[in-house]
């Protein structure tokens, strides 16, 4: 942290009341009897550790705020920047999707990889929001009105130094609460809780070598879904040799109890082959192997010329799936269909359609048994 300069710059955006509510939500207990315009709190497990919060934002506010931030950071074992950021978003749960490693230590990713990380983070939240309303192991469509409204009120925060972070700010009191939801837990809090519980369940089952037991327990009241695993794999694919950490900072609203689940789930690179296996087991078998109508664009042509002088072989498609998800997938075409793919590719945004069996992969899927391959005129392109 740039010390007092950073606190001075942001301190005017942080009210004394916000700092007080943050302390209360973390269990700090008020100390009565001060005759000065101060709020004093003591640590719930160490009476001699105190926070002194001025009631007024006067000339000494920046110094007082810096002292509070440094003390909270030390006790919470987090960076002062994180505490300061949490004080700026006291009414929101903040979910950080962090890619760490030597090649991202400068806080940068290639744009294509960053796009995958952002999309994976967004859809991980979306799948968790769907699980609040309907606890199943696989959501065929993630288009419930409640989950879509949740995404509309969420905001994207800026990345942070030392890693690449997608930071989702999830306000607890900005959406219309669905009926039948627990009154003591807003929809946004239920969503972030399910997300971190599911990620913790996956990590712990891998580290404790009890994935089968986790899957059996999960079948009774699912929090881990194939959709979440899809998005973890997508985010991991953004940087194959890096760690992926998902961390929640809970909103500082005392009336909403902070969940007892650990707020951090850390995935090591070697965990993701197990995540892929979990995803495969959670996705319905019928869906994995049935022939489907597919639609998309031709991205890459990798075919070879055969003895007959015609080119055939592998093509990479960008497939438009349900909920506007786009997946890259490879497939092999015969010479006749390959010529149609070439013609579509030469148009720049020419679309094709075909039937086939789609098998998902970590970064790129595969389409088998391709039939009924055809180019689509622009007027025949399906509208989303």
DALINGI-V297834 format. One record per residue. SS is DSSP state (H for helix, E for strand, C for the rest). Layout:
# DALINGI-V297834
ss: [SS & SS]
This chain:
# DALINGI-V297834
ss: [C & C & H & H & H & H & H & H & H & H & H & C & C & C & C & H & H & H & H & H & H & H & H & H & H & C & C & C & E & E & C & C & C & C & C & C & C & E & E & E & E & E & E & C & C & E & E & E & E & E & E & E & E & E & C & C & C & C & C & C & H & H & H & H & H & H & H & H & H & H & H & H & H & H & H & H & C & C & C & H & H & H & H & H & H & H & H & H & C & C & C & E & E & E & E & E & E & E & E & E & C & H & H & H & C & C & C & C & C & C & H & H & H & H & H & H & H & H & H & H & H & H & H & H & H & H & H & H & H & H & H & H & H & C & C & C & C & C & C & C & C & C & C & C & H & H & H & H & H & H & H & H & H & C & E & E & E & C & C & C & C & C & C & E & E & E & E & E & E & E & E & C & C & C & C & C & C & C & C & C & C & C & C & C & C & C & H & H & H & H & H & H & H & H & H & H & H & H & H & H & H & H & H & H & H & H & H & C & C & C & H & H & H & H & H & H & H & H & H & H & C & C & C & C & C & H & H & H & H & H & H & H & H & H & H & H & H & C & C & C & C & C & E & E & E & E & E & E & E & C & C & C & C & C & C & C & C & C & C & C & C & C & C & E & E & E & E & C & H & H & H & H & H & H & H & H & H & H & H & H & H & H & C & C & H & H & H & H & H & C & C & E & E & E & E & E & E & E & E & E & E & C & C & E & E & C & C & C & C & C & E & E & E & E & E & E & E & E & E & E & C & H & H & H & C & E & E & E & E & E & E & E & E & C & H & H & H & H & H & H & H & H & H & H & H & H & C & C & C & C & E & E & E & E & E & E & E & E & E & C & C & C & C & C & E & E & E & E & E & E & E & E & E & E & E & E & C & H & H & H & C & C & C & C]
